Amino acid sequence: MSGSNFVDYVKIYCRSGKGGPGSRHMRREKYIPKGGPDGGDGGRGGHVIVRGNSQMWTLLHLKFRKHIFAGHGASGSGQCSSGKAGDDVFIDVPLGTIAKDQETGEVLFEITEEGQEEHIAQGGRGGLGNTHFKTSTNQTPQYAQPGEDGHEGWKILELKVLADVGLVGFPSAGKSTLLSVVSAARPKIADYHFTTLVPNLGIVAYRDDRSFVMADIPGIIEGAHEGKGLGHRFLRHIERNSMLLFMIPADSDDYLKEYNILVNELEMYNPELLDKERYLVITKSDMLDEDLMEEISATLHEIPHMFISSITGLNIAPLKDEIWKRLNR
């Protein structure tokens, strides 16, 4: 997924269809001059429906489709014939999409399964025809219900990437390099901060044709929970990961301090993130010898960790084993 093609936030204007009016028709046939009311009901207005599609990874297709209108219901007619329902409009979105009301900020629903359908704008009900209003004292009602108006308004769709493992770390911690080594993903890699501006997903092949999904989350900086460095946009993708793989480079000045900053940013953003499985890897460890590794391990106390190098392949296979074990506890 290139940066220009990955869209994880869109605002759209949705309008469902109006319900069709009921009919006030009276039955008039040869030899039946006073047949009474036979007006049919109006058709319901079309719904605007959001539908989960596991083959989609981005909201790009909605970036320039700001207005989405469903069809109006048709009027009822004689012989108790109901009007045709308005055409529904389906919006396909990736799994992990959340719909919100733009005005109130209320979360309307979440799309997490293939084929899941949710109404983001309900069509108006069709009006009842005059046949429903016939009584013993009013044999020929001359009125019928109008159809209900549809619903309209601005809605927000946010995508939170669904992945088994989320890579968490400061910029230039080696997250994209690791993803490119263990999967077929080809994220942009360079030796400057914020090379990754959007999440990248990769499927990591494991033993016996098993696999898991890994997400390279853009780098976090101190203060991300306050929105610094687009922190809110980045951090929300971590909410959907089963396991968080913290990554700190071997040339860091203080491993424990960096780890605690990352944990604090997650906690300040959403305390529930700390309930997820966590594991620490020291990247770029090809520049370390065994003595240095022992010294670093001593500073990390009881934090479970592993030294890896995406360049030389150091401990990449054991890391996959460790991830698989923790994902399947």
N, C-alpha and C positions, 0 to 999 in steps of 0.2 A: 504494500500500500504506500503510494507516494504521498508526500505531504499535501499536494494540491488536490488529491482525490479522496482524502480521508476527511469526512465531515461528521462531527459527533454532536452538533447542536443546530437545530433549525427552529424557526418560528413560522407557523403556518396559520392561515385564516380558514377555518372550516365552517361550512354552512350546510346543514341538512335540509331535506326537502319539506315543503309544506304539505299537510294532509289535504286530500281533495275534499270538496264539499259534498254532503249528502244530497240526494235528489228529492225534489218535491213532486215527482211525477204521479199522476193519477191513471189508473187503468181504464182505458177507453177502447173497447172492442165492439164489433157488431153484436147486437143482442145483449151486450153488457154495458149499457150507457153509464152506469154508476158502479164501476168495479172497485172503487176504493183506492187507497194509496198503495203504490208498489215501487216507491223510490228506493234505489239501492244505496249502499254506503259508499262514501268516498274512499279512495285508496290511500294508504299511509304514505308519508313522505319518505324519500330515500335516506338511508343512514350513511354516515361517513364512518368507515370501519378500519381500524388498524389491525394488520395481520402479521404474525411472525413468519419470517423467512430465513431459514438457517443458511441459505446460500448467499446472503447479503452480509457485508461487513461495514457498511458506511451509510450515512444519510445523504450522500452526495446527490442522489436523484431527486431530493426534495429541496435542494438549495435554491433552485430557480423556479420552483413550483409553489408559489406562496399562497395561492387561493384555490381551495378545493371545494366544489359545490356538488351536492347530490341532486337527483331529479325530484320534481314535485309529483305528488299523487294526482291521479285523474279523478274527475267527478263521477259520482254514481249515476246510474241511469235507470230507465224503467225496467219493469219485469224483475225487480229486486236485484238488478245486476250491479255488482260492486265495481268501483273504478280500479284501474290498474295501479299497483304500487309504484312509487317513484324508483328510479334506478339507484341502487346502492353504489357507493364509491369505495374501493378498497385501497388502502395505503400499505404496501409491503415495507416492513422495516426489519433490521437485524435483531437477533435475539439479544436481550440486554437493554432494550429501549424503554425509557420511562416517559409517560405522557403527563404533562402538567397543565393546569389552567394558568394562562399568562397573567391574568389580573390578580388572582388570589395566591398563586404559587402552590395550590393544592395538588398533590400527586393523585392523578386519576386512576392510573393502572400501570402495570409493568408487563412487558412482553418477554417471556422467558422460554417459551416452547414453540416448536415448529407448528405452524397452522393455527396457533392461538389467535382468536379474534375478540376484539374489544371495541365497543362503540365510543368514539370520541365526540360524535354529535348525533343524537338520536333524532330520527325523522318524526315529524308531527303526525298525530293520529288522524285518520280520515273521519269526517263527520258522519253521523248516523242519518240514514234516509228517513223520509216521513213515515214509512211503514212502522217504524219503532214507536211512533207517538200516537198511534191509533188507540182510542179508548172507547168504552161503551157510551160515553157522552160526547165524544168528538170522533166521529166516524171518518171524517175527511180532513185530517190535519194538513194545513197548507204551508207548513214550515219544516225545515230540516236543519241539521247542525252544519255550521261551517267547519272546515278542516282546521286542525291546530297548526300554528306556526311551527316552523322548524327551529333548531337551535343554531346559533352562530357565535363566533368569537375567536380570538387568537389563542392558539395552543402552542405549547413548547414540547418538542421531542428531544430528549437527551439520550445519547448512547453511552452505556457503561460497558466496556469490553468484558465479555465472558471468557475467562481463561482459567486453567487449573493453577498455573504458577504466574505470579506477577513479579517482575524484576524491579527492585526498589533501590535507589541510590542517588548520590549526587551526580551532577553532570560529569561526563568523562570517566565514569566508574568502570566502564567495560561492558555495559549491559547489551548494547547492540552487537558488539563483537561476539559475546557468548551466544546470543540468539542465532547469529549467522553461522556459528560453528556447529551447533546442535540441531539445527533445522534447515529447511530449504529457504527460509526467509532471507531477504537481502536488504536489510535496513541501511540507511546512509550512515557511513562510519567516517569520522574525521577526528583529529586531535584538537578540537576546540569545543567549548561548552555549548550545550543546547543544539547539538547536531540533530537529535531526535526531537521533533516538535509534535508528533502524533504517535499514539501507540502502534506498535508493530506486533503482529501475531505470527507465531511459527508453530508447526506441529512437530514435536520431538519424537522420533521413532525410538521405541524401547524394545526390550527382548520379546521374542515370540509374537511379533506383529502387534504388540501393544504400543500405545502412544499416549501422549498428553499434550495439552496446549499451553504454550508459554507466551506471555505478553511482555514486551519491552516498553515500560512506562517512561515517558520523558522525565529527565532528571529533576529531582526535588531540591529546593534550596531552603535554607533556614527562613522561616516566615511564610512558607508555602500555604499553611492553613489560613493565613490572612489574605491569601490571593496573590502573594508575591511570586513573580516568575510564572504567571498563569497557574498558580498552585491549585485553585479550585477545579480547573478544567482537567488537570493531570490527576489529582488525588481521587476524583470520583471513579476513575477506571479501576483503582485498587479495590474498591468495595466489592467487586464481583469475583475476585480471585480466591481460590480455595487456600492457597499457600503463598506466602510472601518470601521471596529470596532476596535478602539484603546483600548489597554488594559494596565493598569498600576496597579501593585499590591499594596495592602493596606500598606505594609511595606516600601514603597518607601520614600526616604528622601525629595524629592521635586517633587510633582505631576505635577505642571505647567511646570517646567523645562524639565521633561521627555517628556511631551506631545509636547512641542515646539521642542525638539530635533528630535522626530519622524516626525513631520510635516516638519521640515527643511530637513531631509534626503530625504523625498519623493519629496519635491520641487526641491532639487538639482539634483535628478535623472531625474525627469520629471515633470515640472511645471503643466502639465495637470492633474496630479493625485490629485491636490488640488481642482479640479472641482467636484470630486466625493463626494457623501454624506458621512459625517463623524459623528461618535458618539463615546463617551468615556465611558468606564466602569472601575470602580475601583474593581479589583478582590480581592479574599481572604478577603472579608469584614466581615467575621464571627469573625475576631479579633478586630473589631471596635464597639464602642457603638454609640448611637445617637449623643452625644455631639461631638465626634470626626468626625462623618460624616458631621455635620454642619460646623465644622471648616475647613474640607477639601473642602467642597462645596464653602465656602467663598473664598478660594484661587484660585478656578477655574474660578471665574468671570462668564462670560456668556457662557462658554463652556457647551453644553448639555451633561449630564452625568447621570450615574446610578451606585449604589453600588450593587455588586452581590457576591455570594459565590457559587462556583460549588460543594463544599463539603456539605453544608447544604441546598442548593437549594434556597437560598435567592435571590428573584427577578428574577429567571430564566424565569418564565412564563411572567412577565411584560416585560422582555428584548425581548422575542420573539415577543410580541405585538408591541413593539417599532420598531424592525427591520422590521416587516411586513408593518407597517404603512409607514416607510421611503422608503422601496423598491417600494411601490405602490403609491407614491405621483404623 
